[in-house]
Structures are given as C-alpha cells and as structure tokens.
Amino acid sequence: MTEVKDVRAAAIRATIDRIRLIEAKQGVTREALATIREELLALARHEHLFPGAEFPPPPAGEAGSRRYLLHSDPGDRFALYLNALNPGNETRPHDHTTWAVVVAVEGQELNRVYERLDNGGDPALCPIRLREEVMVEPGRGICLMPDDIHSIHTAGTRPTRHLHLYGLALERLDERKAYDTESGRVIPYNRNFMTPTATAAG
C-alpha cells in the first residue's frame, strides 16, 4: 500500500507540474484546458493508483459523495480531488467561478452544460437552457471555464471515481451560484458543501 501511495504521489506531482506550466504559458482558455484535460486523462488511465478500496464511495444506497483531496498548491491553487459517488446522484446547474477539468477513473457521469439567456441586468435572475450533454467516462473528460454552468448526473450501475481539478480549491469558492431551470432564479451555492468529506483508507 505504501508503494502505491508513493507512486501515486509522484505521478500527481509530475502531472500538476506540467499543468502548472500549461496555465502559465497559455493562460485560462478553452484550448489550454483541453491540453490540461489530456494530462489528467493520462493520469486517470493508471487506475491501479486510485483503487476503490482506498477511495470508496458512500455506503450502498446512500446519497451524496466522498471527496478526497489529493493535491493543493500553496494558496490553494491547482486543487485535485477524487470524487467517489454512487449511481443516482445529481446536482443543480451551477458555476464554479474558477476553471475546472474532470476526467474518469471509473464509472460514468453525465454532464449537462447550459447557456445563459439573460443580459446580466438582474443578478437574481438568469434563465438558462441546455446546450449540450457530455458523458464523462474513462477516456473522456470535460473542461469548464469559470463562468460555465453545468449539472452532473451519475449514470449506470457502478460507483464513479473521477478526478476533479480546479484552478482554486472548492472550499475557497464563496461566490458560486446555482441556477433554477424553471424559474431562472439564481441561488447561492453553499461553499461548506464543497469541503473534502473523506480521507483515503489505509
């Protein structure tokens, strides 16, 4: 177990080093995030480094997720988490206020990505409509700019283990918003909900 932890830590460090350089050279653009996604996909292919026994989801039948913090730079930059969820979970449409890249180690997570229909004149209202759906699964990830709006829905019958990388740690994000698809109402998204909820076993 110690050997796996050491190899995992080294692989994460090397991946984050490369990602840090990508952001420094290219800034935060969709093209840069696509390159970052390739780095994370390469890391996620090493499934043995993220075993389900060490990163389990909640008990069977229990809603919610377990969020494991794998890495964070000083200042909480480049925060990498492993999220373990059971099937049947979903979130409200929400933004992040920082860039995000999500890839799969195991399992499927349907991402619905929305577009705004407002002109920004009323901060309490923002009608949105579905723009596209992206299935995050092994070999396929999603990139999100700070103001992108998405919701997640865990599909299939198997738990998911996905790597989530953020430009700034989730627990630092206190301006995130959720969006009601029917009323267009804008709702503060509780940052306490986003704190890591578990530590790796062993």
Secondary structure as UniProt FT lines:
FT   HELIX           2..26
FT   HELIX           30..44
FT   HELIX           47..49
FT   TURN            52..54
FT   TURN            60..61
FT   STRAND          65..71
FT   HELIX           74..76
FT   STRAND          77..85
FT   TURN            87..88
FT   STRAND          100..106
FT   STRAND          108..116
FT   TURN            123..124
FT   STRAND          128..137
FT   TURN            138..139
FT   STRAND          142..144
FT   TURN            146..147
FT   STRAND          149..155
FT   STRAND          160..168
FT   HELIX           170..172
FT   STRAND          177..179
FT   TURN            181..183
FT   STRAND          185..188
FT   HELIX           191..194
//
